[in-house]
Amino acid sequence: MLSFLNNISKIAIILILPFCLLIRGAVFMYFNQGYSSYISLLFSSIATAIFLVIYFSVVYGRFTKGRVNSSSI
């Protein structure tokens, strides 16, 4: 039961974290830094995209651990 809850919490964090980074980043830049709303959304969407690229490259690396054959490339 504990491992089930652990897996559910991991999935929830994976789904919620990019959304929070996008929204909270835009709100922070708008209110605290004084940027316009479009610039704030642009910067936070770039940050979210960078986060997702790093995250998916780590996940892909864990799934393929040594199973990629270099001769097939």
C-alpha positions as CSV (number, residue, x, y, z in Angstrom):
1,M,0.0,0.0,0.0
2,L,2.8,2.4,0.8
3,S,4.5,1.8,-2.5
4,F,1.2,2.5,-4.3
5,L,0.9,5.8,-2.5
6,N,4.6,6.6,-3.2
7,N,4.0,6.0,-7.0
8,I,0.8,8.1,-7.0
9,S,2.6,11.0,-5.2
10,K,5.5,10.8,-7.8
11,I,3.1,10.9,-10.7
12,A,1.2,13.9,-9.1
13,I,4.5,15.8,-8.6
14,I,5.5,15.1,-12.2
15,L,2.3,16.4,-13.5
16,I,2.0,19.4,-11.2
17,L,5.5,20.7,-11.1
18,P,5.7,22.1,-14.7
19,F,2.4,23.8,-14.3
20,C,3.5,25.4,-11.1
21,L,6.8,26.5,-12.6
22,L,4.9,28.1,-15.5
23,I,2.2,29.9,-13.5
24,R,4.3,30.8,-10.4
25,G,7.2,32.0,-12.5
26,A,5.0,34.2,-14.6
27,V,3.3,35.7,-11.5
28,F,6.6,36.2,-9.8
29,M,8.1,38.0,-12.8
30,Y,5.0,40.1,-13.3
31,F,4.5,41.3,-9.7
32,N,8.1,41.3,-8.3
33,Q,10.2,42.1,-11.3
34,G,7.7,44.4,-13.1
35,Y,7.8,42.8,-16.5
36,S,4.7,42.9,-18.7
37,S,2.5,39.8,-18.7
38,Y,3.6,38.6,-22.2
39,I,7.3,38.8,-21.3
40,S,6.6,37.1,-17.9
41,L,4.8,34.2,-19.7
42,L,7.5,34.0,-22.3
43,F,10.3,33.6,-19.7
44,S,8.4,31.2,-17.6
45,S,7.4,29.1,-20.6
46,I,11.1,28.9,-21.6
47,A,12.0,27.9,-18.1
48,T,9.3,25.2,-18.2
49,A,10.5,23.9,-21.6
50,I,14.1,23.7,-20.3
51,F,12.8,21.8,-17.2
52,L,10.8,19.4,-19.3
53,V,13.8,18.7,-21.7
54,I,16.0,18.0,-18.7
55,Y,13.4,15.9,-17.0
56,F,12.6,13.8,-20.1
57,S,16.2,13.2,-20.9
58,V,16.8,11.9,-17.4
59,V,13.7,9.6,-17.7
60,Y,14.8,8.4,-21.1
61,G,18.2,7.6,-19.8
62,R,16.8,5.6,-17.0
63,F,14.6,3.6,-19.3
64,T,17.3,2.8,-21.8
65,K,20.2,2.0,-19.4
66,G,22.7,0.5,-21.8
67,R,20.1,-1.0,-24.1
68,V,20.9,1.4,-27.0
69,N,23.0,-0.3,-29.6
70,S,25.4,2.2,-31.2
71,S,25.7,0.1,-34.4
72,S,22.1,0.7,-35.2
73,I,22.5,4.5,-35.4
